[in-house]
Amino acid sequence: MGIPTRFLFGGVLMRKKRISVVALLFVLPVIAILLAISIFPLIYSFYLSLCQWDIGTGASRTFIGARNYLRLFTDARLWGALRNTGLELLLGVGSQFLLGLALALLLNRPFRGRNLVVTLFLLPMMISPVVVGCIWKIIYHYQYGPLNFLLERLKLNSVNWLGSNQVSIYSIILADIWEWTPFVMITLLAGLQAIPDELYEAARVDGATRLGTFFWVVLPLLRPVMIIAILIRVMDAFKIFDLVALLTMGGPGQSSETIAFYNYLTGFKYFSMGYASSMAYLQLAIIVIIANVFLKSWKGREIS
Amino acid sequence: MVSLFLLGVASCAQAVKLVVIGDAGHNLKPFEWYAQTFKEKFDVELEVIGVPFGEVYEKEKMELIGQTGAYDIMIVFPKFLAEFAANGWLYPLDEFIAKLDPKMEDVTPGYRDFYCKYGGKVYALPYDGDILNLYYRKDLLENEEEKANFKAKYGYDLKVPETWDEFLNVAEFFTRKKGEKLAGQVLERAFYGTAYYGQKDQIFAWWGNIFSSLGGVYFNEETMEPGINSEAGVKALEIMKTMHQYCPPDVLAYGYEELKDVFLQGDCFMVVQWPCVGKKGADANQSKIVGKIGVAHVPGVKKDGEIYYRPLMPCGRVLAIAAESKDPWKAYQVIQYLSLETSLDDVSTAETGLDPYRYSHFNHPEAYEMFENVEDAKIYLAGVQQNMEKGYPEMVLPGTVEYEETLGVEISRALSGEKTPKQALDDAAKAWTEILNRLGKENQKKMYQELVKGWRAAGLWE
């Protein structure tokens, strides 16, 4: 006589249920932490963005709907900060990519002391961002800084690196390039190292020139890594804060103020929490759009 | 039983641990110097947390809003006191003052009546008496060659500038390029007539010295219309724009350290700065112009035959106790000790940036040992006191930081040539009106009127 099916499957079901409960219990702490530090702040900050809450006055939160978002469109200071951030993305990340690629190509060949050279190139990235800011503040000093000293020695005019509203944002971009080009370099170098030597040989055998090999073999294979490196740098550069705070405090005027810095001022100096939250969501939307463009480009390449 | 007893004794014997927060650096030194004294006298152990100057406000506020009790003793900039006290975040000190007198009658009126009190109650004790002063190179002023050249160019004798017009003349005269002569010596690098605090958090005070002397007011008391873009405000910014030509090219990036150093390293003829610069100027470890510094009142305008000048009182420091403090009485004993017993030692040393705020600080020039002699110390103190008596108070309202920084951004824009002075101040006034409406106009008006009433009673407002 066989065991009745319902009891057989009922037993399996009971065991499955027990396993599910046990699994849930194991996963619960992680879910709780995720909810606490990720999901809840996301939902709460979105709710805040729909409220007016100026903590400094002791006033309570007042629901105002989308008024904070409408205010974003008329805030000239915000658009100035976005413009500066855009400059950092185009010039800063663009330069980091080109320089990083050039360095990676140069270092992608065996030579004596290569490991030491690579390590030295990585140093800027390993220094604490606050220390980088302090170093560049000294470098940029108009009277005592080594940069103007060098320019003077070359019979050129000193540059007002931090005190000119036309130059200050570029000074920040330059310091950022110095700090993060090594990251792009090491990422692309890893990608180059993953390209099999046989492909280079095959290209050589087929009569490809070095330039041809670079454009038709190396670049296509390196593309996914390039996209990742640029995407990570774009997301980081969008949040640039430490260099701004240490070098210029966003000045003179607002000429080097980035969106992250203005967001910080709004939330933690002026304590206008509702408006600061809406600004944060604007940044999130922009970053998500940019990330999607990059990832679609990557997926498009994969499909082809 | 024995171990329980010992545990009890041990816990009783443990000193009370209090947490202090303030701007990192020289102003926290007294907490370290007297750590042993606090332990012996009050059975208190201090944990001192230093944060960057520009972050003190938000670091303190975040913990106070959250009522975390993270801090017991707080160094507070007076402009935040009203906000902190109004929100119930500070412990009122009147009952403690009745038990342990901090001798507030010895404190100069501005600090005593405005920077330590709110709503008639005392919430803090003074710790640092900031007032802006004019420092200049007296050796260059006394140089015969420079005097003759100045007289030939401007038609009057070279002297300490007392009006803004004289200030601009002297600044122009002493701005020299590398290779030109200064007091008979060929300059190895450029020398500047003056400099100012260019970063947006405090630049309003340097503009404010001129604005206040021209009769400017922050707001109209009745209508709360901003007064910053009045005729006085625009003229003040135009004067500052002229002054800008005689400053180092990177002056708009100058904070406290850069402004102090450009003068103390001998690259600039005169600056308006806090009292600590006078002390540090007499310390050979920090200054290349020891013995060459004069102190005077900030320039003003001639009014009815007299010079009307009003130096701003930006920053300053007071010691407050958090409402959530674990032991407010012990915290009070510590701050009373610093504000009274050791205050003369703390303000008379070049190792701190703390400045005089008690009459007794001004009456003991011999304590200021960094000066070559007592006479020099007396001159320094007389200069500071002269400015303190005519101090123009900083606004102490919720939102003051936003008002000041917004104004600072526009002043900076005008000085960098991005906007005209009128455009910049009109935009600043528009921003002030928006802030005012957002924070609650009626409430702000009530608080501002109370402030003005108090300033008037103390003879600091017309």
Interface residues (C-beta under 8 A of the other chain):
Chain A: Q52 D54 I55 G56 T57 G58 A59 R77 H141 Y142 Q143 S158 N160 W161 L162 G163 S164 N165 S168 A245 T248 M249 G250 G251 P252 G253 Q254 S255 L265 F268 K269 Y270 F271 S272
Chain B: G54 Y57 E58 K61 M62 I65 E83 A86 N87 R189 A190 G198 Q199 K200 D201 P248 P249 D250 V251 L252 A253 Y254 V262 D267 P398 G399 V401 E402 E405 V409 E410 S412 R413 L415 S416 G417 E418 R438 L439 G440 N443
